[in-house]
Amino acid sequence: MKRIILLFSALMLTVSIQAQIQTPQPSPFQKIEQKVGLTDVTLEYSRPSMKGRTIFGNLVPYNEVWRTGANDCTKITFNNGVEIGGKTLMPGTYAVYTKPGDSNWEVYFYSDASSWGTPEKWDDSKVAAQISVPVYPLPMNIETFTMGFDDLTNETVVLGMMWEKTYVGVPINVFTDKMVSKNIERAMNGPESSDYYAAAVYYLESGKDIKKAKTWMDKSFEMNKDPKFYQFRQKSLIYAKAGDKKGAIEAAKKSLEGAKAAGNNDYVSMNEKSLKEWGAM
């Protein structure tokens, strides 16, 4: 009996020691969060490595659906609707499957993201969006499968994938301008100074109606009893783009004065550069 108890104790000790030993995962998990305009995008995937193996056309066969990584299926989540390959995807989580080819990849956004790896039975009705993207050869090997968000703008982002000497990118469109325009329209029913200011700056940066941006900036300043140097800076840029050089110079000088008082050298430099460009220094 004593011998059995000793053997059991030794076994439990061995299990306990093993449970405390942590080793690296062969395909580590990665989670990336990216704000695209007003849309939150989250990517979750696992990252296998080459380890001396030939990847595409061998480990990952051509023209077969791949989980796009390792372990669980790769997932991408949008908190707002987006457009991929001409299709609008509703907010939610999608599995990202791919069918690699020598010159093009087929990329699928699958509405069922519960599968481990690829689905046992493929269901075309669950393909929310599909797009064919070209393969770009890289001049060097990428050892570990890498996904990320490339070429970020307020309206677009590219879901990039790299491994071995291959890069593919999936363009994703978001609806930032539509959302901002609705916000502006709603805010203008009872706007405050900050609403006019934000709308004017957005129109400036988005290349929209500069005359409307100038009108909104003027209204913002009419309501703002203590405009800051960075607000004068935006006013000067809007005036300059609208063709009012005199007004732009006046606003830039006030921005420069305020920036010097605040000790903000970046704004001092920007204003001095603009004033030189406009012939005021």
Long-range contacts (C-beta under 8 A, 24 or more apart in sequence): 26-70, 27-69, 27-70, 27-71, 29-71, 30-147, 32-147, 32-148, 32-149, 34-149, 34-152, 34-157, 36-149, 36-152, 36-154, 36-156, 36-157, 36-172, 36-174, 36-176, 37-153, 37-154, 37-155, 37-174, 37-176, 37-179, 38-80, 38-174, 38-176, 38-179, 38-180, 39-78, 39-79, 39-80, 39-82, 39-174, 39-175, 39-176, 40-77, 40-78, 40-79, 40-80, 41-76, 41-77, 41-78, 41-82, 41-149, 41-157, 41-172, 42-75, 42-76, 42-77, 43-74, 43-75, 43-76, 43-77, 43-147, 43-148, 43-149, 43-159, 44-74, 44-75, 44-76, 44-77, 45-69, 45-74, 45-75, 45-96, 45-145, 45-147, 46-70, 46-71, 46-72, 46-74, 47-144, 47-145, 47-146, 48-144, 48-145, 49-143, 49-144, 49-145, 50-141, 50-143, 50-144, 50-163, 50-164, 54-164, 55-163, 55-164, 55-166, 56-100, 56-102, 56-163, 56-164, 56-166, 57-102, 60-100, 61-100, 62-100, 62-101, 62-102, 63-99, 63-100, 63-101, 64-99, 65-97, 65-98, 65-99, 65-108, 65-118, 65-122, 66-97, 66-98, 66-99, 66-100, 66-118, 67-97, 67-117, 67-118, 68-96, 68-97, 68-98, 68-147, 68-161, 69-145, 69-147, 70-145, 71-116, 71-117, 72-116, 72-117, 73-97, 73-110, 73-113, 73-115, 73-116, 73-117, 73-118, 74-147, 75-113, 76-109, 76-159, 80-174, 80-175, 80-179, 81-175, 82-172, 82-173, 82-174, 82-175, 83-172, 83-173, 83-174, 83-175, 84-109, 84-129, 84-131, 84-170, 84-171, 84-172, 84-173, 85-129, 85-130, 85-131, 87-128, 87-129, 87-130, 89-128, 89-129, 90-128, 94-128, 96-159, 98-161, 98-168, 100-166, 101-135, 102-135, 103-134, 103-135, 104-132, 104-133, 104-134, 104-135, 105-132, 105-133, 105-135, 105-168, 106-130, 106-131, 106-132, 107-131, 107-132, 107-133, 107-168, 107-170, 131-170, 131-171, 133-168, 133-169, 133-170, 134-168, 135-166, 135-167, 135-168, 136-166, 136-167, 136-168, 136-169, 137-165, 137-166, 137-167, 138-162, 138-165, 138-166, 138-167, 139-165, 140-165, 141-165, 154-206, 177-206, 191-219, 192-223, 193-219, 193-220, 193-221, 193-223, 193-224, 194-220, 196-220, 196-223, 197-224, 197-231, 197-234, 200-234, 200-238, 201-234, 201-238, 204-234, 204-237, 204-238, 204-241, 210-238, 210-241, 210-242, 211-242, 213-238, 213-242, 214-238, 214-239, 214-242, 214-244, 228-258, 229-254, 229-255, 229-256, 229-257, 229-258, 229-259, 229-261, 229-262, 229-264, 229-267, 230-255, 230-267, 232-258, 233-259, 233-267, 233-270, 233-271, 236-271, 236-274, 237-274, 240-274, 240-278, 245-278, 248-274, 248-278, 249-275, 249-278, 249-280, 252-278, 252-280, 253-280
